[in-house]
Amino acid sequence: MRIVIAGGHGQIALRLERLLSAGGHEVAGVIRKAEQADALRAAGAEPVVMDLESASVEMAAAALQNADAAVFAAGAGPGSGSARKDSVDRAAAVLFADAAERAGVRRYIVVSSMGADPDRKGNEVFDVYQRAKGAADAYIRSRPNLDWTILRPGLLTDDAGTGQVRLAAHTGRGPIPRDDVAAVLAELLETPATAGLTLELVSGSVPVGVAVRDVAGN
C-alpha cells in the first residue's frame, strides 16, 4: 500500500513510518519544515513539505494522489495555545479528510485523544484541545466517502512497547507506549474491517494483532 501520514515528524508517526516501511509499504509523511525531511528518510518515508494550517484542499489532495490510505497523526503539540489547537487538531484534520475524499482515498485513520468531545466544557487549553479533537472526529464520522477508524490512545509514554494492549470502544483510562500505538495503527491499516469504529487504547494483556482482529470481529 501507499500510505500518506499527516504530522509525519511526530513521535508516533516516525515509529509508524518505520514499521510500515519495514513491512514493504510505500510511505510518505507530510511535514511543515524542510529540515525535518532527513528524519523521515531515515524512517523509510518520503517527506512531503506542506503546512496543513495554510494549505488548500487541492494542495493536500495532490499529496494524496495514488494513496491507498491516509493517517492523520498531526497535532499542535504541548506548549501551543488555544488558537493552534483549533487550527491543527480540528481544522487540519478536517482539511486532510476533505483532501482524502477529493483524491479518492477511502481509508482514513485518525490518531485522536481519549476523552475527545466537541461539547466538552471548560476554558483551559486542554479543554479546547479535547473539543477540537472531538469536533474533528465528529466531522470525519459524517463523511460518507471515508472508511474511517478513530483511535483514541490513553496517556502516551516513551516506555518500550510491550506488544500487549487493551483495545475496545471503551477501555477506561491508562498509559500506552507510543511504540504500541504505532503497532496498532499499522495493524488497523491492514484490517479494513475496523472501518467505522472509534476505539480506545491502553496497555493490556492482549497481543496487538489479536486485539485488532477481535474488534474487527475476525
N, CA and C atoms as a LAMMPS dump frame, in Angstrom:
ITEM: TIMESTEP
0
ITEM: NUMBER OF ATOMS
654
ITEM: BOX BOUNDS ff ff ff
-5.0000000000000000e+02 5.0000000000000000e+02
-5.0000000000000000e+02 5.0000000000000000e+02
-5.0000000000000000e+02 5.0000000000000000e+02
ITEM: ATOMS id mol type element x y z
1 1 1 N 0.834 -1.204 0
2 1 2 C 0 0 0
3 1 3 C 0.865 1.248 0
4 2 1 N 0.311 2.317 -0.549
5 2 2 C 0.904 3.641 -0.37
6 2 3 C 0.093 4.356 0.714
7 3 1 N 0.783 4.818 1.737
8 3 2 C 0.139 5.423 2.899
9 3 3 C 0.742 6.799 3.122
10 4 1 N -0.111 7.81 3.257
11 4 2 C 0.341 9.18 3.496
12 4 3 C -0.058 9.573 4.919
13 5 1 N 0.912 10.055 5.672
14 5 2 C 0.717 10.354 7.085
15 5 3 C 0.872 11.85 7.313
16 6 1 N -0.18 12.494 7.799
17 6 2 C -0.097 13.903 8.192
18 6 3 C 0.526 13.977 9.575
19 7 1 N 1.417 14.969 9.751
20 7 2 C 2.166 15.04 11
21 7 3 C 3.304 14.043 10.994
22 8 1 N 3.962 13.929 9.84
23 8 2 C 4.935 12.873 9.604
24 8 3 C 6.167 12.888 10.468
25 9 1 N 6.431 14.026 11.152
26 9 2 C 7.605 14.109 12.017
27 9 3 C 7.242 13.889 13.479
28 10 1 N 5.992 13.592 13.762
29 10 2 C 5.576 13.353 15.139
30 10 3 C 6.152 12.056 15.69
31 11 1 N 6.114 11.934 17.01
32 11 2 C 6.752 10.783 17.647
33 11 3 C 6.058 9.465 17.277
34 12 1 N 4.733 9.475 17.203
35 12 2 C 4.024 8.267 16.782
36 12 3 C 4.223 8.036 15.291
37 13 1 N 4.159 9.111 14.508
38 13 2 C 4.279 8.973 13.054
39 13 3 C 5.621 8.385 12.644
40 14 1 N 6.711 8.836 13.239
41 14 2 C 8.028 8.297 12.882
42 14 3 C 8.112 6.804 13.194
43 15 1 N 7.541 6.404 14.31
44 15 2 C 7.516 4.978 14.646
45 15 3 C 6.688 4.206 13.615
46 16 1 N 5.54 4.767 13.254
47 16 2 C 4.672 4.108 12.276
48 16 3 C 5.356 4.021 10.921
49 17 1 N 6.034 5.072 10.522
50 17 2 C 6.74 5.064 9.233
51 17 3 C 7.773 3.944 9.185
52 18 1 N 8.5 3.768 10.284
53 18 2 C 9.496 2.693 10.322
54 18 3 C 8.837 1.331 10.19
55 19 1 N 7.734 1.134 10.895
56 19 2 C 7.031 -0.149 10.831
57 19 3 C 6.494 -0.43 9.43
58 20 1 N 5.855 0.571 8.839
59 20 2 C 5.244 0.375 7.526
60 20 3 C 6.305 0.158 6.452
61 21 1 N 7.37 0.935 6.519
62 21 2 C 8.444 0.769 5.542
63 21 3 C 9.075 -0.61 5.654
64 22 1 N 9.301 -1.064 6.894
65 22 2 C 9.872 -2.393 7.103
66 22 3 C 8.93 -3.479 6.602
67 23 1 N 7.631 -3.181 6.591
68 23 2 C 6.643 -4.135 6.105
69 23 3 C 6.447 -4.101 4.602
70 24 1 N 7.226 -3.295 3.906
71 24 2 C 7.171 -3.268 2.455
72 24 3 C 6.206 -2.263 1.865
73 25 1 N 5.642 -1.396 2.698
74 25 2 C 4.719 -0.391 2.189
75 25 3 C 5.475 0.852 1.698
76 26 1 N 4.824 1.6 0.839
77 26 2 C 5.34 2.886 0.375
78 26 3 C 4.727 3.957 1.262
79 27 1 N 5.575 4.729 1.927
80 27 2 C 5.103 5.659 2.95
81 27 3 C 5.565 7.074 2.631
82 28 1 N 4.664 8.036 2.793
83 28 2 C 5.004 9.454 2.685
84 28 3 C 4.52 10.151 3.942
85 29 1 N 5.266 11.137 4.393
86 29 2 C 4.887 11.892 5.574
87 29 3 C 4.822 13.375 5.273
88 30 1 N 3.722 14.006 5.646
89 30 2 C 3.551 15.447 5.443
90 30 3 C 4.171 16.175 6.632
91 31 1 N 5.099 17.098 6.347
92 31 2 C 5.814 17.83 7.385
93 31 3 C 5.769 19.325 7.083
94 32 1 N 5.895 20.137 8.135
95 32 2 C 5.856 21.591 7.953
96 32 3 C 7.216 22.165 7.586
97 33 1 N 8.295 21.524 8.035
98 33 2 C 9.63 22.111 7.915
99 33 3 C 10.543 21.206 7.095
100 34 1 N 11.226 21.806 6.127
101 34 2 C 12.113 21.027 5.265
102 34 3 C 13.23 20.364 6.068
103 35 1 N 13.638 20.987 7.186
104 35 2 C 14.736 20.409 7.969
105 35 3 C 14.331 19.112 8.675
106 36 1 N 13.05 18.774 8.649
107 36 2 C 12.601 17.51 9.231
108 36 3 C 12.704 16.344 8.249
109 37 1 N 13.053 16.652 7.008
110 37 2 C 12.995 15.633 5.952
111 37 3 C 13.948 14.47 6.193
112 38 1 N 15.148 14.738 6.705
113 38 2 C 16.126 13.666 6.889
114 38 3 C 15.631 12.623 7.886
115 39 1 N 14.915 13.077 8.918
116 39 2 C 14.394 12.124 9.906
117 39 3 C 13.384 11.184 9.253
118 40 1 N 12.572 11.715 8.341
119 40 2 C 11.609 10.862 7.644
120 40 3 C 12.312 9.882 6.721
121 41 1 N 13.311 10.356 6.004
122 41 2 C 14.045 9.457 5.11
123 41 3 C 14.69 8.333 5.913
124 42 1 N 15.216 8.658 7.086
125 42 2 C 15.832 7.634 7.937
126 42 3 C 14.802 6.61 8.399
127 43 1 N 13.542 7.039 8.503
128 43 2 C 12.46 6.132 8.903
129 43 3 C 11.881 5.373 7.714
130 44 1 N 12.388 5.665 6.514
131 44 2 C 11.918 4.962 5.326
132 44 3 C 10.75 5.628 4.637
133 45 1 N 10.503 6.912 4.952
134 45 2 C 9.353 7.609 4.387
135 45 3 C 9.798 8.735 3.463
136 46 1 N 8.968 9.003 2.49
137 46 2 C 9.176 10.127 1.571
138 46 3 C 8.637 11.396 2.235
139 47 1 N 9.467 12.447 2.401
140 47 2 C 8.965 13.679 3.005
141 47 3 C 8.192 14.528 2.002
142 48 1 N 7.06 15.067 2.45
143 48 2 C 6.251 15.988 1.654
144 48 3 C 6.102 17.257 2.486
145 49 1 N 6.744 18.335 2.058
146 49 2 C 6.728 19.57 2.838
147 49 3 C 5.464 20.36 2.497
148 50 1 N 4.603 20.53 3.503
149 50 2 C 3.357 21.264 3.315
150 50 3 C 2.789 21.605 4.691
151 51 1 N 2.415 22.856 4.883
152 51 2 C 1.824 23.3 6.137
153 51 3 C 0.309 23.16 6.033
154 52 1 N -0.255 22.208 6.751
155 52 2 C -1.688 21.964 6.657
156 52 3 C -2.519 23.089 7.261
157 53 1 N -1.905 23.989 8.024
158 53 2 C -2.644 25.139 8.548
159 53 3 C -2.924 26.175 7.468
160 54 1 N -2.116 26.179 6.419
161 54 2 C -2.303 27.17 5.356
162 54 3 C -2.573 26.546 3.998
163 55 1 N -2.487 25.223 3.899
164 55 2 C -2.683 24.559 2.609
165 55 3 C -4.151 24.575 2.205
166 56 1 N -4.384 24.492 0.913
167 56 2 C -5.74 24.328 0.392
168 56 3 C -6.065 22.845 0.311
169 57 1 N -7.347 22.545 0.162
170 57 2 C -7.757 21.157 -0.027
171 57 3 C -7.097 20.591 -1.278
172 58 1 N -6.997 21.413 -2.325
173 58 2 C -6.394 20.946 -3.579
174 58 3 C -4.926 20.569 -3.374
175 59 1 N -4.196 21.381 -2.602
176 59 2 C -2.788 21.074 -2.341
177 59 3 C -2.646 19.76 -1.574
178 60 1 N -3.477 19.589 -0.556
179 60 2 C -3.403 18.352 0.225
180 60 3 C -3.834 17.153 -0.606
181 61 1 N -4.842 17.344 -1.45
182 61 2 C -5.296 16.248 -2.306
183 61 3 C -4.196 15.816 -3.277
184 62 1 N -3.408 16.754 -3.731
185 62 2 C -2.306 16.407 -4.633
186 62 3 C -1.3 15.492 -3.932
187 63 1 N -1.069 15.752 -2.633
188 63 2 C -0.144 14.901 -1.875
189 63 3 C -0.715 13.509 -1.648
190 64 1 N -2.026 13.38 -1.754
191 64 2 C -2.703 12.102 -1.508
192 64 3 C -3.003 11.325 -2.783
193 65 1 N -2.635 11.856 -3.927
194 65 2 C -2.888 11.146 -5.176
195 65 3 C -2.215 9.774 -5.154
196 66 1 N -2.958 8.772 -5.601
197 66 2 C -2.466 7.394 -5.711
198 66 3 C -2.219 6.723 -4.366
199 67 1 N -2.668 7.346 -3.273
200 67 2 C -2.535 6.702 -1.961
201 67 3 C -3.657 5.688 -1.768
202 68 1 N -3.368 4.673 -0.973
203 68 2 C -4.365 3.679 -0.596
204 68 3 C -4.976 3.983 0.764
205 69 1 N -4.263 4.779 1.568
206 69 2 C -4.746 5.111 2.904
207 69 3 C -4.099 6.401 3.371
208 70 1 N -4.803 7.089 4.257
209 70 2 C -4.286 8.304 4.881
210 70 3 C -4.388 8.153 6.392
211 71 1 N -3.381 8.676 7.084
212 71 2 C -3.372 8.668 8.551
213 71 3 C -3.181 10.103 9.024
214 72 1 N -4.096 10.582 9.864
215 72 2 C -3.917 11.912 10.441
216 72 3 C -3.323 11.737 11.831
217 73 1 N -2.036 12.081 11.949
218 73 2 C -1.328 11.973 13.213
219 73 3 C -0.713 13.304 13.612
220 74 1 N -1.199 14.389 13.022
221 74 2 C -0.674 15.713 13.332
222 74 3 C -1.281 16.234 14.624
223 75 1 N -0.584 17.171 15.241
224 75 2 C -1.096 17.812 16.44
225 75 3 C -0.336 19.086 16.714
226 76 1 N -0.999 20.028 17.361
227 76 2 C -0.344 21.295 17.676
228 76 3 C 0.791 21.102 18.669
229 77 1 N 0.666 20.083 19.501
230 77 2 C 1.75 19.743 20.414
231 77 3 C 1.704 20.499 21.723
232 78 1 N 2.461 20.022 22.72
233 78 2 C 2.49 20.677 24.024
234 78 3 C 3.077 22.077 23.916
235 79 1 N 2.553 22.959 24.706
236 79 2 C 3.038 24.332 24.692
237 79 3 C 2.313 25.235 23.729
238 80 1 N 1.487 24.674 22.844
239 80 2 C 0.735 25.501 21.903
240 80 3 C -0.528 26.02 22.574
241 81 1 N -1.007 27.155 22.087
242 81 2 C -2.18 27.78 22.671
243 81 3 C -3.472 27.315 22.041
244 82 1 N -4.559 27.92 22.502
245 82 2 C -5.894 27.516 22.059
246 82 3 C -6.081 27.685 20.559
247 83 1 N -5.52 28.758 19.989
248 83 2 C -5.73 29.017 18.567
249 83 3 C -5.186 27.874 17.718
250 84 1 N -4.005 27.355 18.083
251 84 2 C -3.418 26.271 17.28
252 84 3 C -4.067 24.934 17.573
253 85 1 N -4.653 24.773 18.75
254 85 2 C -5.424 23.553 18.971
255 85 3 C -6.553 23.477 17.948
256 86 1 N -7.163 24.618 17.672
257 86 2 C -8.243 24.625 16.687
258 86 3 C -7.712 24.506 15.261
259 87 1 N -6.645 25.235 14.947
260 87 2 C -6.183 25.27 13.55
261 87 3 C -5.49 23.984 13.127
262 88 1 N -4.92 23.245 14.078
263 88 2 C -4.261 21.98 13.73
264 88 3 C -5.148 20.794 14.09
265 89 1 N -5.515 20.684 15.356
266 89 2 C -6.2 19.485 15.821
267 89 3 C -7.606 19.357 15.26
268 90 1 N -8.239 20.468 14.919
269 90 2 C -9.552 20.387 14.27
270 90 3 C -9.459 20.678 12.776
271 91 1 N -9.056 21.905 12.437
272 91 2 C -9.159 22.343 11.043
273 91 3 C -8.266 21.532 10.109
274 92 1 N -7.053 21.22 10.529
275 92 2 C -6.168 20.451 9.649
276 92 3 C -6.678 19.029 9.451
277 93 1 N -7.267 18.446 10.501
278 93 2 C -7.84 17.108 10.36
279 93 3 C -9.011 17.118 9.385
280 94 1 N -9.833 18.162 9.46
281 94 2 C -10.96 18.297 8.537
282 94 3 C -10.456 18.478 7.109
283 95 1 N -9.463 19.354 6.953
284 95 2 C -8.918 19.597 5.612
285 95 3 C -8.326 18.319 5.023
286 96 1 N -7.598 17.565 5.83
287 96 2 C -6.967 16.34 5.324
288 96 3 C -8.029 15.308 4.945
289 97 1 N -9.124 15.269 5.711
290 97 2 C -10.23 14.376 5.366
291 97 3 C -10.879 14.804 4.051
292 98 1 N -11.109 16.098 3.894
293 98 2 C -11.67 16.603 2.64
294 98 3 C -10.75 16.283 1.469
295 99 1 N -9.443 16.416 1.706
296 99 2 C -8.471 16.138 0.651
297 99 3 C -8.472 14.655 0.288
298 100 1 N -8.616 13.797 1.292
299 100 2 C -8.675 12.361 1.015
300 100 3 C -9.877 12.037 0.142
301 101 1 N -11.021 12.636 0.467
302 101 2 C -12.21 12.425 -0.37
303 101 3 C -11.964 12.943 -1.783
304 102 1 N -11.353 14.107 -1.89
305 102 2 C -11.088 14.696 -3.208
306 102 3 C -10.165 13.793 -4.033
307 103 1 N -9.208 13.154 -3.356
308 103 2 C -8.247 12.301 -4.051
309 103 3 C -8.747 10.873 -4.232
310 104 1 N -9.936 10.566 -3.704
311 104 2 C -10.477 9.221 -3.83
312 104 3 C -9.843 8.209 -2.898
313 105 1 N -9.283 8.686 -1.763
314 105 2 C -8.669 7.795 -0.776
315 105 3 C -9.715 7.492 0.29
316 106 1 N -10.21 6.288 0.323
317 106 2 C -11.298 5.951 1.243
318 106 3 C -10.792 5.677 2.666
319 107 1 N -9.678 4.962 2.796
320 107 2 C -9.228 4.538 4.129
321 107 3 C -8.587 5.713 4.848
322 108 1 N -9.139 6.065 5.996
323 108 2 C -8.702 7.265 6.718
324 108 3 C -8.658 6.934 8.211
325 109 1 N -7.472 6.971 8.78
326 109 2 C -7.292 6.65 10.194
327 109 3 C -6.844 7.901 10.94
328 110 1 N -7.448 8.128 12.077
329 110 2 C -7.177 9.325 12.88
330 110 3 C -6.572 8.917 14.216
331 111 1 N -5.486 9.584 14.599
332 111 2 C -4.99 9.481 15.972
333 111 3 C -5.654 10.605 16.75
334 112 1 N -6.616 10.235 17.579
335 112 2 C -7.384 11.216 18.336
336 112 3 C -6.904 11.228 19.789
337 113 1 N -7.799 11.485 20.704
338 113 2 C -7.44 11.597 22.115
339 113 3 C -8.547 11 22.967
340 114 1 N -8.184 10.22 23.968
341 114 2 C -9.188 9.698 24.869
342 114 3 C -9.891 10.863 25.576
343 115 1 N -11.214 10.858 25.544
344 115 2 C -11.975 11.953 26.134
345 115 3 C -12.315 13.065 25.173
346 116 1 N -11.925 12.935 23.899
347 116 2 C -12.277 13.957 22.907
348 116 3 C -13.789 14.122 22.846
349 117 1 N -14.23 15.382 22.887
350 117 2 C -15.671 15.64 22.973
351 117 3 C -15.948 17.05 22.468
352 118 1 N -16.707 17.197 21.372
353 118 2 C -16.974 18.549 20.844
354 118 3 C -17.772 19.411 21.802
355 119 1 N -18.421 18.8 22.795
356 119 2 C -19.24 19.551 23.75
357 119 3 C -18.587 19.667 25.12
358 120 1 N -17.329 19.38 25.214
359 120 2 C -16.629 19.46 26.493
360 120 3 C -16.702 20.883 27.049
361 121 1 N -16.945 20.995 28.328
362 121 2 C -16.992 22.297 28.988
363 121 3 C -15.593 22.692 29.466
364 122 1 N -15.427 23.991 29.705
365 122 2 C -14.163 24.472 30.257
366 122 3 C -13.4 25.344 29.283
367 123 1 N -12.541 26.19 29.833
368 123 2 C -11.8 27.143 29.017
369 123 3 C -10.289 26.968 29.102
370 124 1 N -9.849 25.912 29.77
371 124 2 C -8.416 25.641 29.79
372 124 3 C -7.979 25.149 28.41
373 125 1 N -6.678 25.26 28.136
374 125 2 C -6.164 24.848 26.831
375 125 3 C -6.483 23.374 26.559
376 126 1 N -6.406 22.538 27.597
377 126 2 C -6.709 21.12 27.393
378 126 3 C -8.175 20.92 27.032
379 127 1 N -9.052 21.737 27.587
380 127 2 C -10.467 21.654 27.225
381 127 3 C -10.662 22.016 25.756
382 128 1 N -9.972 23.068 25.318
383 128 2 C -10.044 23.479 23.913
384 128 3 C -9.516 22.356 23.011
385 129 1 N -8.433 21.74 23.437
386 129 2 C -7.854 20.629 22.683
387 129 3 C -8.851 19.479 22.547
388 130 1 N -9.485 19.103 23.648
389 130 2 C -10.433 17.991 23.602
390 130 3 C -11.66 18.34 22.757
391 131 1 N -12.097 19.587 22.795
392 131 2 C -13.204 19.999 21.923
393 131 3 C -12.782 19.936 20.464
394 132 1 N -11.557 20.399 20.175
395 132 2 C -11.062 20.397 18.797
396 132 3 C -10.966 18.976 18.256
397 133 1 N -10.389 18.066 19.042
398 133 2 C -10.287 16.672 18.6
399 133 3 C -11.674 16.051 18.433
400 134 1 N -12.581 16.368 19.379
401 134 2 C -13.93 15.82 19.281
402 134 3 C -14.675 16.324 18.062
403 135 1 N -14.508 17.613 17.752
404 135 2 C -15.173 18.174 16.575
405 135 3 C -14.62 17.558 15.295
406 136 1 N -13.3 17.349 15.247
407 136 2 C -12.704 16.711 14.069
408 136 3 C -13.216 15.282 13.916
409 137 1 N -13.27 14.559 15.021
410 137 2 C -13.756 13.176 14.955
411 137 3 C -15.198 13.135 14.451
412 138 1 N -16.031 14.043 14.967
413 138 2 C -17.436 14.065 14.549
414 138 3 C -17.556 14.361 13.061
415 139 1 N -16.744 15.277 12.565
416 139 2 C -16.786 15.61 11.141
417 139 3 C -16.391 14.392 10.302
418 140 1 N -15.319 13.739 10.698
419 140 2 C -14.829 12.605 9.92
420 140 3 C -15.843 11.467 9.921
421 141 1 N -16.509 11.248 11.051
422 141 2 C -17.53 10.202 11.11
423 141 3 C -18.714 10.51 10.197
424 142 1 N -18.868 11.775 9.833
425 142 2 C -20.002 12.16 8.991
426 142 3 C -19.727 12.011 7.502
427 143 1 N -18.482 11.702 7.139
428 143 2 C -18.12 11.692 5.722
429 143 3 C -18.478 10.35 5.091
430 144 1 N -19.389 10.328 4.125
431 144 2 C -19.855 9.058 3.555
432 144 3 C -18.831 8.362 2.684
433 145 1 N -17.82 9.097 2.227
434 145 2 C -16.855 8.502 1.298
435 145 3 C -15.548 8.113 1.969
436 146 1 N -15.538 8.085 3.304
437 146 2 C -14.347 7.665 4.029
438 146 3 C -14.636 6.394 4.818
439 147 1 N -13.72 5.441 4.722
440 147 2 C -13.751 4.255 5.577
441 147 3 C -12.839 4.55 6.763
442 148 1 N -13.395 5.258 7.731
443 148 2 C -12.581 5.813 8.813
444 148 3 C -12.495 4.865 10.007
445 149 1 N -11.374 4.992 10.71
446 149 2 C -11.222 4.416 12.044
447 149 3 C -10.596 5.497 12.912
448 150 1 N -11.162 5.722 14.084
449 150 2 C -10.648 6.722 15.01
450 150 3 C -10.036 5.992 16.201
451 151 1 N -8.748 6.253 16.456
452 151 2 C -8.026 5.63 17.558
453 151 3 C -7.767 6.671 18.635
454 152 1 N -8.193 6.371 19.864
455 152 2 C -8.051 7.298 20.988
456 152 3 C -7.157 6.676 22.057
457 153 1 N -5.853 6.938 21.987
458 153 2 C -4.938 6.365 22.979
459 153 3 C -5.105 7.034 24.342
460 154 1 N -4.681 6.295 25.367
461 154 2 C -4.607 6.856 26.705
462 154 3 C -3.351 7.712 26.859
463 155 1 N -2.827 7.792 28.059
464 155 2 C -1.66 8.623 28.351
465 155 3 C -0.437 8.082 27.623
466 156 1 N 0.115 8.869 26.729
467 156 2 C 1.236 8.425 25.909
468 156 3 C 2.532 8.449 26.706
469 157 1 N 3.318 7.377 26.573
470 157 2 C 4.618 7.312 27.234
471 157 3 C 5.696 6.924 26.223
472 158 1 N 6.938 7.135 26.619
473 158 2 C 8.078 6.735 25.797
474 158 3 C 8.674 5.417 26.269
475 159 1 N 7.957 4.7 27.107
476 159 2 C 8.414 3.37 27.513
477 159 3 C 8.495 2.457 26.292
478 160 1 N 9.332 1.459 26.378
479 160 2 C 9.406 0.483 25.286
480 160 3 C 8.072 -0.235 25.142
481 161 1 N 7.668 -0.445 23.923
482 161 2 C 6.417 -1.146 23.684
483 161 3 C 6.481 -2.584 24.169
484 162 1 N 5.344 -3.088 24.594
485 162 2 C 5.26 -4.478 25.043
486 162 3 C 4.558 -5.36 24.034
487 163 1 N 3.824 -4.732 23.093
488 163 2 C 3.022 -5.502 22.153
489 163 3 C 1.772 -6.081 22.776
490 164 1 N 1.464 -5.67 24
491 164 2 C 0.291 -6.152 24.723
492 164 3 C -0.605 -4.959 25.034
493 165 1 N -1.857 -5.002 24.58
494 165 2 C -2.717 -3.825 24.677
495 165 3 C -4.131 -4.219 25.092
496 166 1 N -4.897 -3.205 25.413
497 166 2 C -6.347 -3.339 25.526
498 166 3 C -6.95 -2.372 24.531
499 167 1 N -7.744 -2.859 23.606
500 167 2 C -8.332 -2.083 22.52
501 167 3 C -9.822 -2.37 22.492
502 168 1 N -10.634 -1.334 22.681
503 168 2 C -12.082 -1.532 22.739
504 168 3 C -12.768 -0.188 22.566
505 169 1 N -14.083 -0.221 22.41
506 169 2 C -14.83 1.031 22.322
507 169 3 C -14.63 1.865 23.577
508 170 1 N -14.54 1.215 24.728
509 170 2 C -14.293 1.896 25.998
510 170 3 C -13.356 1.022 26.822
511 171 1 N -12.205 1.571 27.159
512 171 2 C -11.208 0.811 27.92
513 171 3 C -11.046 1.32 29.338
514 172 1 N -11.44 2.557 29.618
515 172 2 C -11.007 3.198 30.845
516 172 3 C -9.633 3.794 30.625
517 173 1 N -9.269 4.727 31.475
518 173 2 C -8.011 5.445 31.277
519 173 3 C -6.817 4.597 31.681
520 174 1 N -5.668 4.946 31.095
521 174 2 C -4.433 4.239 31.403
522 174 3 C -3.343 4.677 30.449
523 175 1 N -2.107 4.275 30.714
524 175 2 C -0.988 4.653 29.845
525 175 3 C -0.872 3.717 28.652
526 176 1 N -0.141 4.168 27.656
527 176 2 C 0.156 3.342 26.483
528 176 3 C 1.451 3.851 25.846
529 177 1 N 2.459 3.002 25.655
530 177 2 C 3.679 3.44 24.966
531 177 3 C 3.394 3.837 23.521
532 178 1 N 4.079 4.857 23.06
533 178 2 C 3.93 5.273 21.663
534 178 3 C 4.283 4.136 20.706
535 179 1 N 5.248 3.283 21.098
536 179 2 C 5.586 2.12 20.265
537 179 3 C 4.346 1.282 19.98
538 180 1 N 3.537 1.064 21.015
539 180 2 C 2.364 0.206 20.86
540 180 3 C 1.247 0.91 20.085
541 181 1 N 1.149 2.233 20.216
542 181 2 C 0.179 2.971 19.408
543 181 3 C 0.52 2.795 17.926
544 182 1 N 1.805 2.945 17.595
545 182 2 C 2.214 2.792 16.196
546 182 3 C 1.938 1.377 15.698
547 183 1 N 2.182 0.38 16.546
548 183 2 C 1.934 -1.008 16.144
549 183 3 C 0.449 -1.246 15.881
550 184 1 N -0.418 -0.658 16.715
551 184 2 C -1.859 -0.806 16.492
552 184 3 C -2.277 -0.104 15.205
553 185 1 N -1.748 1.087 14.958
554 185 2 C -2.075 1.792 13.721
555 185 3 C -1.691 0.959 12.497
556 186 1 N -0.519 0.342 12.546
557 186 2 C -0.088 -0.488 11.42
558 186 3 C -1.055 -1.658 11.204
559 187 1 N -1.508 -2.258 12.287
560 187 2 C -2.471 -3.363 12.175
561 187 3 C -3.823 -2.873 11.658
562 188 1 N -4.26 -1.705 12.117
563 188 2 C -5.529 -1.16 11.636
564 188 3 C -5.493 -0.932 10.13
565 189 1 N -4.357 -0.455 9.632
566 189 2 C -4.236 -0.232 8.191
567 189 3 C -4.37 -1.531 7.41
568 190 1 N -3.974 -2.641 8.015
569 190 2 C -4.052 -3.949 7.361
570 190 3 C -5.405 -4.623 7.59
571 191 1 N -6.294 -3.959 8.361
572 191 2 C -7.548 -4.598 8.759
573 191 3 C -8.721 -3.699 8.385
574 192 1 N -9.164 -3.732 7.135
575 192 2 C -10.231 -2.831 6.697
576 192 3 C -11.547 -3.043 7.418
577 193 1 N -11.729 -4.197 8.049
578 193 2 C -12.984 -4.448 8.773
579 193 3 C -13.118 -3.592 10.021
580 194 1 N -12.078 -2.834 10.375
581 194 2 C -12.184 -1.916 11.515
582 194 3 C -12.769 -0.562 11.093
583 195 1 N -13.094 -0.395 9.839
584 195 2 C -13.707 0.861 9.389
585 195 3 C -15.023 1.087 10.125
586 196 1 N -15.261 2.347 10.505
587 196 2 C -16.476 2.709 11.199
588 196 3 C -16.398 2.574 12.71
589 197 1 N -15.224 2.267 13.241
590 197 2 C -15.058 2.077 14.678
591 197 3 C -14.288 3.232 15.311
592 198 1 N -14.724 3.636 16.493
593 198 2 C -13.978 4.557 17.346
594 198 3 C -13.487 3.746 18.527
595 199 1 N -12.161 3.672 18.694
596 199 2 C -11.551 2.739 19.628
597 199 3 C -10.639 3.453 20.623
598 200 1 N -10.722 3.032 21.872
599 200 2 C -9.781 3.492 22.883
600 200 3 C -8.679 2.456 23.042
601 201 1 N -7.494 2.937 23.451
602 201 2 C -6.315 2.072 23.512
603 201 3 C -5.492 2.381 24.755
604 202 1 N -5.237 1.354 25.541
605 202 2 C -4.326 1.449 26.684
606 202 3 C -3.503 0.17 26.73
607 203 1 N -2.513 0.149 27.582
608 203 2 C -1.735 -1.077 27.767
609 203 3 C -2.63 -2.158 28.346
610 204 1 N -2.318 -3.403 27.989
611 204 2 C -3.153 -4.511 28.448
612 204 3 C -2.42 -5.819 28.347
613 205 1 N -3.165 -6.875 28.071
614 205 2 C -2.594 -8.219 28.084
615 205 3 C -2.856 -8.992 26.8
616 206 1 N -3.368 -8.313 25.772
617 206 2 C -3.711 -8.986 24.516
618 206 3 C -2.717 -8.566 23.431
619 207 1 N -2.123 -9.491 22.716
620 207 2 C -1.211 -9.121 21.633
621 207 3 C -1.897 -8.206 20.616
622 208 1 N -1.131 -7.269 20.065
623 208 2 C -1.697 -6.244 19.178
624 208 3 C -2.522 -6.86 18.056
625 209 1 N -1.96 -7.825 17.358
626 209 2 C -2.681 -8.408 16.226
627 209 3 C -3.988 -9.054 16.64
628 210 1 N -3.989 -9.732 17.771
629 210 2 C -5.208 -10.376 18.26
630 210 3 C -6.23 -9.323 18.665
631 211 1 N -5.76 -8.248 19.331
632 211 2 C -6.669 -7.191 19.766
633 211 3 C -7.38 -6.538 18.583
634 212 1 N -6.655 -6.298 17.503
635 212 2 C -7.252 -5.672 16.313
636 212 3 C -8.226 -6.641 15.65
637 213 1 N -7.843 -7.894 15.544
638 213 2 C -8.766 -8.873 14.946
639 213 3 C -10.032 -9.022 15.779
640 214 1 N -9.896 -8.951 17.093
641 214 2 C -11.06 -9.09 17.96
642 214 3 C -12.061 -7.955 17.741
643 215 1 N -11.577 -6.722 17.659
644 215 2 C -12.51 -5.608 17.48
645 215 3 C -13.099 -5.608 16.078
646 216 1 N -12.377 -6.192 15.138
647 216 2 C -12.886 -6.281 13.764
648 216 3 C -13.891 -7.399 13.602
649 217 1 N -14.016 -8.236 14.617
650 217 2 C -14.958 -9.347 14.541
651 217 3 C -14.425 -10.536 13.789
652 218 1 N -13.092 -10.588 13.624
653 218 2 C -12.49 -11.717 12.883
654 218 3 C -12.027 -12.807 13.848
